[in-house]
Every structure is written in C-alpha cells, then in structure tokens.
C-alpha cells in the first residue's frame, strides 16, 4: 500500500498531452464507432465487436515480442515483470 500521495502533474505540456490523449483516444474513437454502427448492417457490427477482444490479444502479443537484435534485459516483457 502506498504511504504517500502521487503528485499531480503541473507542467502545462503534460496537462495538454493528457487532454489531447483523452479527447482523441477516447471521445473521437467512440464517435467514429457509433457512426460506423449506424452505417453498417447489424450482423457485421456484431462480428467486428465480437472479434475486438481477440484482435487486442493478438496485437498485444505481437507488441511483446522482442526484436531479434534486442538484449533480453531491454525487452518490454522483461521490464513489466
């Protein structure tokens, strides 16, 4: 358990980055998804939404594979452990 509070960022560049990430990564994605759901037939939307989890797993697994010339101590998976 943490004994101290995590300080909030005060650098304006960090706050702008958080705002941009929140707006573009979340709000815009949901607007595009809602728009596409209206345009596509329900069966195709269901198929896309059902496979979303599988694609997330595949892309996450692919991102965790180290490059051939990377030392094991520099890999993402090693840093997460």
RABEL-V8572 format. One record per residue. RES is the residue in three letters. PSI is psi in radians with two decimals (NA if undefined). OMEGA is omega in degrees with one decimal (* if undefined). NEAR is the number of other C-alpha atoms within 12 Angstrom. Layout:
{{RES & PSI & OMEGA & NEAR} {RES & PSI & OMEGA & NEAR}}
This chain:
{{UNK & 2.45 & -179.4 & 4} {UNK & 2.38 & 179.8 & 5} {UNK & -0.23 & -179.8 & 5} {UNK & 2.80 & 179.2 & 6} {UNK & 2.56 & 174.2 & 7} {UNK & 2.21 & -177.4 & 7} {UNK & 2.52 & 176.0 & 7} {UNK & 2.56 & 179.3 & 10} {UNK & 2.46 & 178.6 & 12} {UNK & -0.20 & 178.7 & 11} {UNK & 2.17 & -179.4 & 11} {UNK & -0.56 & 178.8 & 11} {UNK & -0.66 & 178.2 & 11} {UNK & -0.74 & 179.5 & 13} {UNK & -0.69 & 176.9 & 14} {UNK & -0.71 & 178.6 & 15} {UNK & -0.71 & 177.7 & 16} {UNK & -0.75 & 179.4 & 18} {UNK & -0.82 & 179.9 & 15} {UNK & -0.76 & 179.4 & 15} {UNK & -0.75 & 179.4 & 15} {UNK & -0.72 & -178.4 & 15} {UNK & -0.92 & -173.9 & 15} {UNK & -0.68 & -177.0 & 16} {UNK & -0.46 & -176.3 & 16} {UNK & -1.12 & -173.1 & 15} {UNK & -0.83 & -178.7 & 15} {UNK & -0.69 & 179.1 & 15} {UNK & -0.72 & 179.3 & 15} {UNK & -0.64 & 177.8 & 15} {UNK & -0.78 & 179.0 & 15} {UNK & -0.72 & 179.5 & 15} {UNK & -0.76 & 178.7 & 18} {UNK & -0.73 & 178.2 & 15} {UNK & -0.78 & -179.1 & 13} {UNK & -0.60 & 178.3 & 18} {UNK & -0.56 & 177.9 & 19} {UNK & -0.56 & -175.1 & 14} {UNK & -0.55 & -175.6 & 13} {UNK & 2.72 & 175.1 & 15} {UNK & 2.62 & -175.8 & 12} {UNK & -0.63 & -179.1 & 13} {UNK & -0.67 & 179.2 & 13} {UNK & -0.69 & 178.0 & 15} {UNK & -0.77 & 179.2 & 19} {UNK & -0.73 & 179.5 & 14} {UNK & -0.74 & 179.4 & 16} {UNK & -0.80 & -178.0 & 19} {UNK & -0.58 & 178.6 & 18} {UNK & -0.64 & -177.4 & 13} {UNK & -0.06 & -178.0 & 14} {UNK & -0.75 & -179.5 & 14} {UNK & -0.73 & 179.8 & 13} {UNK & -0.76 & 178.7 & 14} {UNK & -0.66 & 176.7 & 15} {UNK & -0.72 & 177.8 & 15} {UNK & -0.75 & 179.9 & 13} {UNK & -0.78 & 180.0 & 14} {UNK & -0.65 & 176.2 & 13} {UNK & -0.72 & 177.4 & 14} {UNK & -0.75 & -179.7 & 14} {UNK & -0.63 & 179.6 & 14} {UNK & -0.41 & -177.7 & 14} {UNK & -0.19 & 179.2 & 18} {UNK & 2.19 & -179.6 & 18} {UNK & 2.70 & 175.6 & 18} {UNK & 2.65 & -175.8 & 14} {UNK & -0.58 & -176.4 & 9} {UNK & 0.17 & 179.9 & 10} {UNK & 2.45 & 173.8 & 12} {UNK & 2.55 & -176.7 & 13} {UNK & -0.55 & -178.1 & 15} {UNK & -0.21 & 179.9 & 13} {UNK & 0.04 & -176.8 & 17} {UNK & 2.70 & -179.4 & 18} {UNK & -0.76 & -177.6 & 19} {UNK & -0.70 & -179.7 & 18} {UNK & -0.67 & -179.1 & 14} {UNK & -0.48 & -177.8 & 12} {UNK & -0.34 & -177.4 & 9} {UNK & NA & * & 8}}
